[in-house]
Amino acid sequence: MANQERLVQEFLQLVKIDSHSGKEGKIALILKEKLEALGLEVFIDNAGETVGGETGNVIGKLRGIGNGPTILFSCHMDTVKPGEGVKPIIKDDAIYSDGTTILGGDNKAGIAAVLEGIRSIKENNIPHSDIEVVFSIWEEGGLVGAKNLDYSKLNAQYGFVLDSGGSPGEIITVGPAQDKVNAKITGKPAHAGVAPEEGVSAIMIAARAIDNMKLLRIDKETTANIGVITGGEATNIVTPLVEIKAEARSLSEDKLDIQTAHMVAAFEKAAADFGGKVEMDVERMYPPFKIEEGEEIIAKAKEAFKAIGIEGYTAATGGGSDTNILNGNGIKAVNLGIGEKKAHTLEEHIYIKDLVDSARVVAEIIKIFA
């Protein structure tokens, strides 16, 4: 039922709208108009005021008939950098940027698919239960919009997030929790050539701590990484301050607790060994989620994919998404593959067939839940 030409043109329109995280004001207003034109009642919540962004999350409601469960479709409006002045081009049955920016298919491909899926249902007068739509702000860099979403506006029992890089057919049912693990290491400055023994090197503390850590792949469920190290001013100064940004993830919260505690202990011991200090900033960024294989939402998603000739399959991910936050707030949600390729790079692209199939599966999910 999806109209390919219309869908592609709408996607091209969306990716041309600048919308870095925290700067989604323009696209939010355009999407509000588009949803209202489809007959949805639309709200913009106060999440933007809470986090210092231009706008809040866009929330739409389309009233249905019958007693079917309320279903939610969710995508995020923001993009990573460099994402301003996107110039999309079509080649080899796919849509790319011109190579100077990202494309923004993460996650505007999902938005376009949701809009076209609902539009095709409306045009064909297909009965549906209540449908809710959330286009969130600031997903990149912390799932900020979903964390500050006004959940009092939602009644959905099931949620479908269209934000996975897998091809249509992929149903992400398992996702990890993540801890932010940041350290501020304080040593003591001294002249490195005259009296180095009077100093305490924050770099040496950091090096000792990291050398004693288990990092990268811990086990099949757990990972950890040191991502950013900053500090030092000159080679003739014993470095007095180093700041480190790190993370740990696991599908098991117990394992995550153990890994995070191990990293904190490594920093603290190294600081004590050298006579320095460390201040730790640890935060659980999002919870894990796991949808069991026998759940209705999985069966319905597989049925929807089958209806368009695609075999649905479940998978786990090591990444976080708004799916984690929705599940943590009582909405049973999965993340669907929509075919985003090489997201967050200048080579990002999406095949037109995957874009069309994503819109088609949105419509099929609506039909099946009705």
Residue frames relative to the residue before (quaternion, step in Angstrom):
aa qw qx qy qz dx dy dz
M 1.0000 0.0000 0.0000 0.0000 0.00 0.00 0.00
A 0.5539 0.6281 -0.4031 0.3690 3.58 1.15 -0.50
N 0.3361 -0.7145 0.5817 0.1956 3.54 -1.06 0.85
Q 0.3476 -0.7981 0.4493 0.2008 3.57 -0.14 1.31
E 0.6704 0.5049 -0.3199 0.4396 3.59 0.79 -0.92
R 0.6683 0.4935 -0.3014 0.4680 3.57 0.91 -0.91
L 0.6433 0.5350 -0.3128 0.4496 3.56 0.97 -0.89
V 0.6713 0.4923 -0.3030 0.4638 3.58 0.84 -0.93
Q 0.6629 0.5070 -0.3120 0.4540 3.59 0.91 -0.87
E 0.6520 0.5020 -0.3199 0.4697 3.57 1.01 -0.76
F 0.6296 0.5241 -0.3308 0.4685 3.57 1.02 -0.77
L 0.6466 0.5131 -0.3194 0.4653 3.59 0.93 -0.85
Q 0.6237 0.5356 -0.3315 0.4629 3.57 1.04 -0.78
L 0.6910 0.5049 -0.2859 0.4311 3.57 0.86 -1.01
V 0.6972 0.4786 -0.3076 0.4363 3.60 0.84 -0.86
K 0.6120 0.5492 -0.3496 0.4490 3.60 1.21 -0.35
I 0.6066 0.5442 -0.3568 0.4567 3.60 1.25 -0.22
D 0.3946 -0.7229 0.5153 0.2372 3.61 -0.60 1.12
S 0.1649 0.8003 -0.5604 0.1350 3.59 -0.83 0.93
H 0.0280 0.7932 -0.6029 0.0808 3.56 0.60 1.11
S 0.6744 -0.4941 0.3555 0.4179 3.57 -1.21 0.47
G 0.7933 0.2339 -0.2209 0.5170 3.54 -0.80 1.11
K 0.7255 0.3730 -0.2107 0.5387 3.58 1.31 -0.22
E 0.3502 0.7822 -0.4492 0.2524 3.57 1.02 0.82
G 0.3095 0.8080 -0.4702 0.1739 3.59 1.26 0.17
K 0.6889 0.4909 -0.2936 0.4453 3.60 0.84 -0.94
I 0.7045 0.4514 -0.2905 0.4642 3.57 0.79 -0.95
A 0.5912 0.5753 -0.3746 0.4234 3.61 1.07 -0.62
L 0.6739 0.4885 -0.2979 0.4675 3.59 0.93 -0.88
I 0.6420 0.5133 -0.3245 0.4681 3.58 1.01 -0.78
L 0.6812 0.4754 -0.2972 0.4708 3.60 0.92 -0.84
K 0.5812 0.5587 -0.3712 0.4607 3.58 1.11 -0.59
E 0.6638 0.4980 -0.2968 0.4725 3.59 0.95 -0.89
K 0.6550 0.5146 -0.3169 0.4536 3.58 0.95 -0.85
L 0.6699 0.4875 -0.3059 0.4691 3.60 0.91 -0.85
E 0.6421 0.5133 -0.3262 0.4666 3.58 0.97 -0.80
A 0.6350 0.5277 -0.3303 0.4574 3.59 1.03 -0.72
L 0.6719 0.4658 -0.2863 0.4996 3.58 1.22 -0.47
G 0.6175 -0.5939 0.3260 0.3996 3.56 1.27 0.12
L 0.4974 0.6540 -0.4407 0.3614 3.58 1.21 0.20
E 0.3951 -0.6339 0.6043 0.2774 3.50 -1.28 0.52
V 0.1054 -0.8494 0.5171 -0.0065 3.58 -0.58 1.15
F 0.0883 -0.7597 0.6435 0.0307 3.53 -1.11 0.89
I 0.1533 -0.7094 0.6655 0.1744 3.54 -1.32 0.31
D 0.3108 -0.7932 0.4941 0.1736 3.58 -0.50 1.18
N 0.6363 -0.5775 0.3831 0.3389 3.57 -1.33 0.00
A 0.2898 0.7949 -0.4983 0.1891 3.59 1.21 0.29
G 0.6274 0.5589 -0.3403 0.4221 3.58 1.01 -0.76
E 0.6440 0.5133 -0.3200 0.4684 3.57 1.00 -0.79
T 0.6439 0.5441 -0.3152 0.4358 3.55 1.05 -0.80
V 0.8094 0.2937 -0.1257 0.4927 3.58 0.88 -0.93
G 0.5500 -0.6519 0.3812 0.3566 3.59 1.27 0.07
G 0.4554 0.6736 -0.4568 0.3609 3.58 1.10 0.67
E 0.6711 -0.5119 0.3641 0.3938 3.54 -1.34 0.09
T 0.8125 0.0670 0.0267 0.5785 3.58 1.07 -0.69
G 0.4606 -0.6441 0.5199 0.3203 3.51 -1.33 0.14
N 0.7021 -0.4105 0.3560 0.4602 3.51 -1.34 -0.29
V 0.3557 -0.7070 0.5693 0.2225 3.57 -1.10 0.73
I 0.0620 -0.8036 0.5913 -0.0267 3.57 -0.70 1.16
G 0.0380 -0.8147 0.5786 -0.0104 3.57 -0.72 1.07
K 0.1194 -0.7826 0.6087 0.0531 3.57 -1.16 0.70
L 0.0714 -0.7731 0.6299 0.0220 3.53 -0.91 0.99
R 0.3350 -0.7704 0.5098 0.1855 3.55 -0.49 1.20
G 0.1799 -0.7943 0.5749 0.0786 3.54 -1.00 0.86
I 0.4520 -0.6385 0.5320 0.3239 3.51 -1.30 -0.40
G 0.7331 0.4160 -0.2981 0.4479 3.55 -1.24 0.38
N 0.5722 -0.6232 0.4437 0.2956 3.51 -1.40 -0.05
G 0.3126 0.7576 -0.5168 0.2476 3.58 1.16 0.42
P 0.5990 -0.5844 0.4014 0.3721 3.59 -1.16 0.52
T 0.5033 -0.6115 0.5126 0.3318 3.54 -1.21 0.54
I 0.1077 -0.7983 0.5909 0.0449 3.57 -0.86 0.96
L 0.2611 -0.7718 0.5710 0.1009 3.53 -1.17 0.78
F 0.1196 -0.7384 0.6571 0.0935 3.55 -1.14 0.75
S 0.0368 -0.8303 0.5544 -0.0433 3.56 -0.78 1.04
C 0.0647 0.7513 -0.6534 0.0662 3.56 -1.12 0.86
H 0.3594 -0.7184 0.5336 0.2648 3.59 -1.19 0.26
M 0.4694 -0.7152 0.4666 0.2247 3.52 -1.11 0.83
D 0.6770 0.5343 -0.3067 0.4027 3.60 1.05 -0.62
T 0.2193 -0.7470 0.6122 0.1380 3.52 -1.33 0.38
V 0.5226 -0.5880 0.5040 0.3565 3.53 -1.33 0.26
K 0.5161 -0.6044 0.4987 0.3459 3.55 -1.34 0.08
P 0.6155 -0.1796 -0.7652 -0.0589 1.60 -2.20 1.23
G 0.0537 0.8398 -0.5331 0.0876 3.56 -0.54 1.18
E 0.5133 0.6177 -0.4393 0.4024 3.59 1.16 0.50
G 0.8192 0.2023 -0.1696 0.5090 3.54 -1.01 0.83
V 0.1742 0.8095 -0.5397 0.1516 3.58 1.01 0.78
K 0.1013 -0.7739 0.6244 0.0315 3.55 -0.94 0.98
P 0.1646 -0.8314 0.5231 0.0897 3.61 0.02 1.25
I 0.0709 -0.7720 0.6303 0.0420 3.55 -1.15 0.69
I 0.3029 -0.7362 0.5780 0.1795 3.55 -1.17 0.63
K 0.2044 0.7526 -0.6087 0.1457 3.55 -0.85 1.02
D 0.8495 0.0932 -0.0984 0.5099 3.55 -1.11 0.78
D 0.6634 -0.5456 0.2900 0.4221 3.58 0.96 0.98
A 0.6579 0.4391 -0.3226 0.5199 3.56 1.16 0.58
I 0.3565 -0.7112 0.5656 0.2170 3.55 -1.31 0.37
Y 0.0614 -0.7857 0.6149 -0.0286 3.54 -0.83 1.14
S 0.4524 -0.5547 0.5677 0.4067 3.51 -1.39 -0.15
D 0.6308 -0.5304 0.3839 0.4165 3.58 -1.25 -0.03
G 0.6379 -0.5647 0.3140 0.4191 3.59 1.28 0.16
T 0.6388 0.5145 -0.3363 0.4627 3.59 1.25 -0.07
T 0.7599 0.1940 -0.1277 0.6071 3.57 1.30 -0.25
I 0.5911 -0.4594 0.4790 0.4584 3.50 -1.35 -0.12
L 0.5450 -0.6005 0.4573 0.3649 3.58 -1.27 0.13
G 0.3552 -0.7295 0.5093 0.2870 3.58 0.90 -0.92
G 0.3406 0.7279 -0.5143 0.2994 3.57 1.23 0.40
D 0.6374 0.4028 -0.2755 0.5963 3.51 1.34 -0.41
N 0.6420 -0.4622 -0.6068 0.0778 1.69 -0.36 2.42
K 0.3175 0.7853 -0.4831 0.2216 3.58 1.20 0.51
A 0.5266 0.5857 -0.4218 0.4492 3.58 1.25 -0.23
G 0.6454 0.5130 -0.3159 0.4696 3.57 1.01 -0.79
I 0.6390 0.5261 -0.3247 0.4577 3.58 0.97 -0.86
A 0.6692 0.5010 -0.3040 0.4568 3.58 0.87 -0.96
A 0.6490 0.5227 -0.3172 0.4528 3.58 1.00 -0.81
V 0.6462 0.5108 -0.3204 0.4677 3.59 0.98 -0.82
L 0.6578 0.5091 -0.3163 0.4561 3.58 0.88 -0.91
E 0.6977 0.4635 -0.2824 0.4676 3.60 0.84 -0.93
G 0.6232 0.5452 -0.3447 0.4422 3.60 1.01 -0.73
I 0.6802 0.4635 -0.2830 0.4924 3.57 0.92 -0.90
R 0.6311 0.5453 -0.3315 0.4409 3.57 0.98 -0.84
S 0.6783 0.4898 -0.3007 0.4578 3.60 0.92 -0.86
I 0.6031 0.5389 -0.3490 0.4733 3.58 1.11 -0.63
K 0.6719 0.4977 -0.2930 0.4637 3.56 0.92 -0.92
E 0.6774 0.5125 -0.3000 0.4341 3.58 0.87 -0.95
N 0.7485 0.3850 -0.2064 0.4990 3.57 1.08 -0.71
N 0.4170 -0.7519 0.4334 0.2700 3.56 1.34 0.32
I 0.2814 0.7653 -0.5220 0.2504 3.55 0.95 0.91
P 0.4700 -0.6852 0.4736 0.2920 3.61 -0.77 1.00
H 0.0174 0.7943 -0.6061 0.0380 3.55 -1.11 0.70
S 0.4625 -0.6210 0.5436 0.3241 3.52 -1.27 0.37
D 0.7283 -0.3843 0.2872 0.4893 3.59 -1.23 -0.13
I 0.1282 -0.7789 0.6126 0.0397 3.54 -1.00 0.95
E 0.0904 -0.7748 0.6239 0.0476 3.55 -1.00 0.87
V 0.1456 -0.7771 0.6099 0.0546 3.55 -1.12 0.76
V 0.0284 -0.7688 0.6383 0.0266 3.57 -1.03 0.82
F 0.0656 -0.7387 0.6703 0.0272 3.52 -0.89 1.05
S 0.1710 -0.8590 0.4798 0.0513 3.55 -0.17 1.31
I 0.4398 -0.6553 0.5502 0.2728 3.52 -1.32 0.41
W 0.8915 0.1794 -0.0305 0.4149 3.50 -1.46 0.15
E 0.1951 0.7844 -0.5624 0.1743 3.59 0.84 0.90
E 0.6541 0.5056 -0.3063 0.4719 3.54 0.98 -0.87
G 0.8217 0.2468 -0.1755 0.4828 3.55 -0.82 0.95
G 0.8565 -0.1577 0.0547 0.4883 3.60 1.10 0.43
L 0.4147 -0.7281 0.4711 0.2755 3.63 1.21 0.18
V 0.1633 0.8595 -0.4732 0.1034 3.54 1.20 0.64
G 0.6670 0.5129 -0.3158 0.4385 3.58 0.89 -0.89
A 0.6747 0.4904 -0.2986 0.4639 3.58 0.86 -0.92
K 0.6408 0.5285 -0.3316 0.4473 3.59 1.01 -0.75
N 0.7698 0.3308 -0.1677 0.5195 3.59 1.10 -0.70
L 0.3277 0.7630 -0.4863 0.2718 3.56 1.28 0.38
D 0.4236 -0.6811 0.5330 0.2693 3.57 -1.07 0.75
Y 0.1776 -0.8365 0.5135 0.0717 3.56 0.09 1.34
S 0.5245 0.6275 -0.4180 0.3955 3.59 1.23 -0.22
K 0.6278 0.5425 -0.3272 0.4522 3.58 1.25 -0.39
L 0.7122 0.4732 -0.2384 0.4605 3.60 1.24 -0.36
N 0.1484 -0.7805 0.6022 0.0777 3.53 -1.19 0.72
A 0.3809 0.7796 -0.4456 0.2204 3.57 1.31 -0.05
Q 0.3158 -0.7236 0.5873 0.1781 3.50 -1.18 0.79
Y 0.7863 0.1684 -0.0692 0.5904 3.55 1.13 -0.73
G 0.1145 -0.8103 0.5734 0.0391 3.54 -1.05 0.81
F 0.1373 -0.7671 0.6232 0.0654 3.54 -1.13 0.78
V 0.1422 -0.7764 0.6126 0.0421 3.54 -0.55 1.24
L 0.1814 -0.7861 0.5834 0.0939 3.61 -0.73 1.02
D 0.4401 0.7111 -0.4191 0.3537 3.56 0.35 1.26
S 0.5293 0.6101 -0.4381 0.3946 3.60 1.05 0.60
G 0.5058 -0.6889 0.4423 0.2719 3.56 -1.06 0.76
G 0.4940 0.6495 -0.4418 0.3727 3.58 1.24 -0.09
S 0.5903 -0.5668 0.4317 0.3794 3.55 -1.23 0.35
P 0.6543 -0.4858 0.3791 0.4384 3.60 -1.19 0.39
G 0.6049 0.4737 -0.4174 0.4853 3.53 -0.83 1.12
E 0.6300 0.5263 -0.3266 0.4685 3.55 1.15 -0.62
I 0.0543 -0.7697 0.6361 -0.0039 3.57 -0.97 0.98
I 0.1978 -0.7938 0.5660 0.1021 3.58 -0.31 1.23
T 0.0590 -0.8315 0.5518 -0.0270 3.55 -0.57 1.22
V 0.7545 0.2735 -0.1656 0.5731 3.57 1.26 -0.18
G 0.0876 0.7955 -0.5937 0.0839 3.56 -0.84 1.00
P 0.5137 -0.6984 0.4160 0.2742 3.59 -1.06 0.71
A 0.4367 -0.5796 0.5939 0.3472 3.47 -1.45 0.07
Q 0.1657 -0.7832 0.5908 0.1005 3.57 -1.21 0.49
D 0.1693 -0.7458 0.6353 0.1076 3.52 -1.16 0.78
K 0.3068 -0.6686 0.6426 0.2141 3.53 -1.15 0.74
V 0.0304 -0.7934 0.6075 -0.0203 3.58 -0.83 1.00
N 0.0791 0.8161 -0.5627 0.1055 3.58 -0.09 1.29
A 0.1301 -0.8009 0.5834 0.0364 3.55 -1.01 0.86
K 0.1328 -0.7441 0.6496 0.0825 3.55 -1.10 0.83
I 0.1099 -0.8286 0.5489 -0.0011 3.54 -0.29 1.33
T 0.1078 -0.8052 0.5827 0.0218 3.56 -0.77 1.09
G 0.0999 -0.7802 0.6162 0.0401 3.53 -0.84 1.04
K 0.4998 -0.6096 0.4915 0.3700 3.56 -1.00 -0.87
P 0.3743 -0.7475 0.4943 0.2384 3.61 -0.68 0.99
A 0.1029 0.7562 -0.6440 0.0534 3.54 -1.25 0.54
H 0.5683 -0.5631 0.4502 0.3966 3.58 -1.22 0.30
A 0.4059 -0.7669 0.4487 0.2140 3.54 -0.56 1.20
G 0.7222 0.4227 -0.2540 0.4850 3.58 1.18 -0.44
V 0.7233 0.4392 -0.2322 0.4796 3.58 1.16 -0.60
A 0.8207 -0.0407 0.0797 0.5643 3.58 0.81 -1.02
P 0.0171 0.8466 -0.5318 0.0120 3.62 0.68 1.01
E 0.6107 0.5785 -0.3563 0.4066 3.59 1.12 -0.61
E 0.6170 0.5394 -0.3484 0.4549 3.59 1.25 -0.28
G 0.6690 0.5087 -0.2945 0.4549 3.59 1.24 -0.26
V 0.2380 -0.7027 0.6438 0.1871 3.51 -1.42 0.20
S 0.2760 -0.8097 0.5000 0.1348 3.56 -0.44 1.21
A 0.3637 -0.7298 0.5414 0.2048 3.55 -0.65 1.14
I 0.6018 0.5561 -0.3594 0.4466 3.59 1.14 -0.59
M 0.6513 0.5031 -0.3200 0.4694 3.60 0.98 -0.78
I 0.6137 0.5318 -0.3449 0.4707 3.58 1.05 -0.72
A 0.6655 0.5035 -0.3012 0.4613 3.56 0.89 -0.96
A 0.6577 0.5199 -0.3114 0.4474 3.57 0.92 -0.92
R 0.6512 0.5065 -0.3144 0.4696 3.59 0.94 -0.88
A 0.6598 0.5174 -0.3146 0.4450 3.57 0.88 -0.92
I 0.6943 0.4765 -0.2832 0.4590 3.57 0.82 -1.01
D 0.6340 0.5416 -0.3330 0.4402 3.58 1.01 -0.79
N 0.7156 0.4423 -0.2439 0.4824 3.57 1.12 -0.64
M 0.5922 0.5923 -0.3622 0.4091 3.59 1.26 0.03
K 0.3741 -0.6294 0.6236 0.2738 3.50 -1.32 0.49
L 0.0391 0.8262 -0.5546 0.0913 3.56 -0.61 1.16
L 0.7492 0.3575 -0.3293 0.4499 3.53 -1.44 0.24
R 0.8059 -0.1738 0.1213 0.5529 3.65 -0.68 -0.93
I 0.1996 -0.7924 0.5697 0.0877 3.57 -0.52 1.21
D 0.7240 -0.2121 0.1461 0.6399 3.54 1.00 -0.96
K 0.7573 -0.4066 0.2370 0.4528 3.59 -1.22 -0.02
E 0.7319 0.4012 -0.2333 0.4990 3.59 1.23 -0.36
T 0.7766 0.3746 -0.1253 0.4908 3.58 1.19 -0.51
T 0.0037 -0.7776 0.6287 -0.0108 3.56 -1.06 0.85
A 0.0304 -0.7779 0.6263 0.0416 3.57 -1.29 0.31
N 0.0049 -0.8189 0.5719 -0.0472 3.57 -1.05 0.72
I 0.2924 -0.6751 0.6447 0.2078 3.51 -1.24 0.68
G 0.1759 -0.8583 0.4785 0.0577 3.57 -0.41 1.21
V 0.8132 0.0625 0.0189 0.5783 3.59 0.94 -0.90
I 0.0162 -0.7651 0.6437 0.0011 3.57 -1.02 0.90
T 0.0393 0.7931 -0.6058 0.0490 3.58 -0.78 1.03
G 0.4172 0.6982 -0.5159 0.2690 3.57 -1.10 0.71
G 0.6970 0.4726 -0.3504 0.4100 3.49 -1.29 0.36
E 0.1594 -0.8010 0.5736 0.0632 3.53 -1.13 0.76
A 0.8072 -0.0504 0.0770 0.5831 3.58 1.00 -0.77
T 0.5824 -0.6110 0.4060 0.3502 3.57 -1.14 0.53
N 0.6971 0.4678 -0.2876 0.4610 3.62 1.15 -0.43
I 0.6376 0.4625 -0.3400 0.5138 3.58 1.26 0.37
V 0.3974 -0.6602 0.5799 0.2645 3.55 -0.94 0.91
T 0.4384 -0.7617 0.4113 0.2417 3.55 -0.43 1.27
P 0.2450 -0.8176 0.5055 0.1267 3.60 -0.60 1.11
L 0.8112 0.1823 -0.0783 0.5501 3.62 1.15 -0.39
V 0.0467 0.7584 -0.6486 0.0445 3.55 -1.00 0.94
E 0.1204 -0.7768 0.6142 0.0687 3.55 -1.00 0.85
I 0.1166 -0.8030 0.5844 -0.0009 3.52 -0.91 1.02
K 0.1360 -0.7578 0.6336 0.0757 3.54 -1.06 0.89
A 0.0567 0.8035 -0.5830 0.1066 3.54 -0.69 1.14
E 0.1618 -0.7739 0.6014 0.1145 3.54 -1.32 0.11
A 0.0973 -0.7350 0.6620 0.1095 3.50 -1.41 0.24
R 0.0668 -0.7908 0.6081 0.0178 3.57 -1.10 0.77
S 0.1243 0.7816 -0.6096 0.0449 3.54 -1.18 0.52
L 0.4963 -0.6206 0.5189 0.3150 3.52 -1.25 0.54
S 0.7049 0.3736 -0.2305 0.5571 3.58 1.30 -0.34
E 0.3983 -0.7235 0.5067 0.2474 3.58 -0.68 1.03
D 0.6006 0.5504 -0.3661 0.4498 3.62 1.07 -0.61
K 0.6704 0.4806 -0.2945 0.4825 3.58 0.94 -0.87
L 0.6304 0.5261 -0.3383 0.4597 3.58 1.03 -0.72
D 0.6225 0.5367 -0.3376 0.4588 3.58 0.98 -0.81
I 0.6656 0.5067 -0.2980 0.4598 3.58 0.96 -0.90
Q 0.6764 0.4958 -0.2996 0.4549 3.59 0.87 -0.94
T 0.6633 0.5006 -0.3094 0.4623 3.59 0.90 -0.89
A 0.6485 0.5104 -0.3187 0.4663 3.59 0.95 -0.85
H 0.6217 0.5420 -0.3274 0.4610 3.58 1.06 -0.76
M 0.6732 0.4882 -0.3022 0.4660 3.60 0.91 -0.85
V 0.6386 0.5174 -0.3206 0.4709 3.57 0.98 -0.85
A 0.6648 0.5123 -0.3067 0.4489 3.59 0.90 -0.93
A 0.6309 0.5366 -0.3353 0.4491 3.60 1.04 -0.76
F 0.6459 0.5009 -0.3171 0.4811 3.59 0.99 -0.78
E 0.6870 0.4993 -0.2908 0.4406 3.57 0.82 -0.99
K 0.6676 0.4980 -0.3094 0.4589 3.60 0.93 -0.82
A 0.6527 0.5121 -0.3215 0.4566 3.57 0.94 -0.85
A 0.6404 0.5192 -0.3267 0.4622 3.58 0.97 -0.81
A 0.6629 0.5003 -0.3021 0.4679 3.57 0.95 -0.87
D 0.6393 0.5502 -0.3236 0.4288 3.59 0.97 -0.86
F 0.7600 0.3697 -0.1932 0.4984 3.59 0.99 -0.83
G 0.5053 -0.6620 0.4211 0.3593 3.60 1.23 -0.14
G 0.5171 0.6160 -0.4312 0.4089 3.58 1.14 0.61
K 0.4162 -0.6743 0.5404 0.2829 3.55 -1.28 -0.35
V 0.0819 -0.7793 0.6163 0.0788 3.55 -1.23 0.42
E 0.1673 -0.7426 0.6408 0.0994 3.54 -1.07 0.85
M 0.1891 -0.8072 0.5546 0.0717 3.57 -0.72 1.10
D 0.0994 -0.7529 0.6485 0.0525 3.54 -1.12 0.79
V 0.0498 0.8087 -0.5766 0.1052 3.56 -0.28 1.30
E 0.0704 0.8029 -0.5856 0.0862 3.57 -0.82 1.00
R 0.3707 -0.6878 0.5784 0.2344 3.56 -1.00 0.87
M 0.2844 -0.8193 0.4790 0.1357 3.55 -0.26 1.30
Y 0.7768 -0.1552 0.0972 0.6026 3.56 1.09 -0.70
P 0.5048 -0.6598 0.4665 0.3035 3.57 -1.18 0.56
P 0.5363 -0.5852 0.4727 0.3827 3.59 -1.23 0.19
F 0.1153 -0.7656 0.6143 0.1521 3.55 -1.28 0.03
K 0.0002 -0.7757 0.6310 -0.0060 3.52 -1.23 0.59
I 0.1296 -0.7708 0.6222 0.0441 3.54 -0.72 1.13
E 0.3990 -0.7426 0.4866 0.2293 3.57 -0.63 1.12
E 0.6493 -0.5773 0.3452 0.3548 3.55 -1.12 0.78
G 0.7080 0.4859 -0.2751 0.4324 3.61 1.00 -0.68
E 0.4544 0.7148 -0.4390 0.2998 3.59 1.27 -0.07
E 0.6060 -0.5968 0.4012 0.3400 3.54 -1.14 0.78
I 0.6269 0.5649 -0.3546 0.4027 3.60 0.94 -0.80
I 0.6512 0.5029 -0.3187 0.4706 3.59 1.05 -0.70
A 0.6450 0.5233 -0.3174 0.4576 3.55 0.95 -0.89
K 0.6696 0.4991 -0.2990 0.4617 3.58 0.95 -0.87
A 0.6471 0.5154 -0.3250 0.4584 3.59 0.97 -0.83
K 0.6551 0.5003 -0.3144 0.4708 3.59 0.96 -0.84
E 0.6275 0.5320 -0.3304 0.4626 3.57 1.05 -0.76
A 0.6504 0.5168 -0.3152 0.4588 3.57 1.00 -0.83
F 0.6578 0.4893 -0.3174 0.4766 3.60 0.93 -0.81
K 0.6305 0.5411 -0.3353 0.4441 3.59 0.99 -0.82
A 0.6335 0.5580 -0.3251 0.4262 3.57 1.04 -0.79
I 0.7380 0.3419 -0.2319 0.5336 3.62 1.15 -0.44
G 0.6338 -0.5999 0.3109 0.3766 3.56 1.23 0.47
I 0.5928 0.5400 -0.3694 0.4697 3.58 1.19 0.51
E 0.3722 -0.7125 0.5465 0.2347 3.57 -1.00 0.81
G 0.2800 -0.7688 0.5544 0.1523 3.56 -0.66 1.11
Y 0.0065 0.7924 -0.6097 0.0204 3.56 -1.10 0.68
T 0.4132 -0.7095 0.5169 0.2423 3.56 -1.13 0.66
A 0.0137 -0.7887 0.6140 -0.0269 3.55 -1.19 0.63
A 0.3698 -0.6811 0.5807 0.2493 3.52 -1.37 0.32
T 0.1938 -0.7708 0.5947 0.1211 3.56 -1.25 0.41
G 0.3855 -0.7014 0.5463 0.2471 3.53 -1.26 0.44
G 0.6295 0.5478 -0.3205 0.4483 3.56 1.31 -0.03
G 0.4163 -0.6812 0.5387 0.2692 3.53 -1.28 0.38
S 0.0071 0.7776 -0.6287 0.0082 3.55 -1.23 0.51
D 0.7095 -0.4144 0.3322 0.4631 3.54 -1.30 -0.02
T 0.4986 0.6568 -0.4194 0.3796 3.59 1.23 -0.37
N 0.6219 0.5486 -0.3405 0.4431 3.59 0.99 -0.82
I 0.7116 0.4713 -0.2621 0.4503 3.54 0.85 -1.01
L 0.6226 0.5338 -0.3448 0.4567 3.60 1.00 -0.76
N 0.6616 0.4933 -0.3107 0.4716 3.58 0.89 -0.89
G 0.6583 0.5201 -0.3035 0.4516 3.56 1.02 -0.81
N 0.7181 0.3896 -0.2373 0.5255 3.58 1.27 -0.35
G 0.6994 -0.5470 0.2559 0.3823 3.56 1.11 0.68
I 0.5951 0.5205 -0.3892 0.4727 3.60 1.22 0.21
K 0.3284 -0.7496 0.5372 0.2041 3.59 -0.50 1.14
A 0.0677 0.8419 -0.5186 0.1328 3.55 -0.34 1.29
V 0.1355 -0.7442 0.6480 0.0891 3.52 -1.28 0.61
N 0.3658 -0.7030 0.5674 0.2238 3.55 -1.30 0.42
L 0.2291 -0.8061 0.5364 0.0997 3.57 -0.69 1.09
G 0.4633 -0.6569 0.5234 0.2826 3.54 -1.10 0.77
I 0.0633 -0.8140 0.5772 0.0157 3.57 -0.86 0.96
G 0.6276 -0.6208 0.3154 0.3483 3.57 1.23 0.31
E 0.3308 0.7229 -0.5399 0.2767 3.61 1.13 0.41
K 0.1168 -0.8071 0.5774 0.0395 3.59 -0.73 1.04
K 0.8587 0.0310 -0.0648 0.5075 3.56 -1.03 0.93
A 0.0795 0.8251 -0.5500 0.1024 3.56 0.92 0.95
H 0.8091 0.2554 -0.2382 0.4727 3.55 -1.24 0.70
T 0.6610 0.4427 -0.3279 0.5095 3.61 1.20 0.41
L 0.6137 -0.5472 0.4191 0.3852 3.55 -1.30 0.23
E 0.6538 0.4943 -0.3078 0.4831 3.60 1.29 -0.20
E 0.3188 0.7739 -0.4959 0.2314 3.60 1.26 0.18
H 0.1565 0.7781 -0.5989 0.1069 3.57 -1.04 0.81
I 0.1473 -0.7584 0.6246 0.1143 3.52 -1.34 0.21
Y 0.4187 -0.6931 0.5276 0.2568 3.55 -0.98 0.86
I 0.5583 -0.6301 0.4266 0.3306 3.55 -0.96 0.89
K 0.6133 0.5546 -0.3533 0.4377 3.60 1.00 -0.73
D 0.6611 0.4964 -0.3144 0.4665 3.60 0.95 -0.82
L 0.6206 0.5361 -0.3353 0.4637 3.57 1.05 -0.74
V 0.6692 0.4908 -0.2906 0.4763 3.57 0.93 -0.91
D 0.6634 0.5059 -0.3110 0.4552 3.59 0.90 -0.89
S 0.6239 0.5360 -0.3398 0.4561 3.58 1.07 -0.67
A 0.6482 0.4918 -0.3135 0.4896 3.59 1.01 -0.76
R 0.6431 0.5283 -0.3199 0.4527 3.57 1.00 -0.81
V 0.6866 0.4777 -0.3059 0.4548 3.59 0.92 -0.83
V 0.5571 0.5694 -0.3932 0.4592 3.61 1.14 -0.50
A 0.6735 0.4873 -0.2948 0.4712 3.58 0.87 -0.95
E 0.6652 0.5039 -0.3106 0.4550 3.61 0.93 -0.83
I 0.6186 0.5321 -0.3450 0.4639 3.60 1.01 -0.73
I 0.6380 0.5211 -0.3214 0.4670 3.57 0.98 -0.85
K 0.6631 0.5124 -0.3024 0.4542 3.59 0.89 -0.95
I 0.6929 0.4973 -0.2840 0.4381 3.57 0.84 -1.00
F 0.6928 0.4625 -0.2935 0.4690 3.61 0.93 -0.79
A 0.5786 0.5702 -0.3858 0.4373 3.59 1.19 -0.32
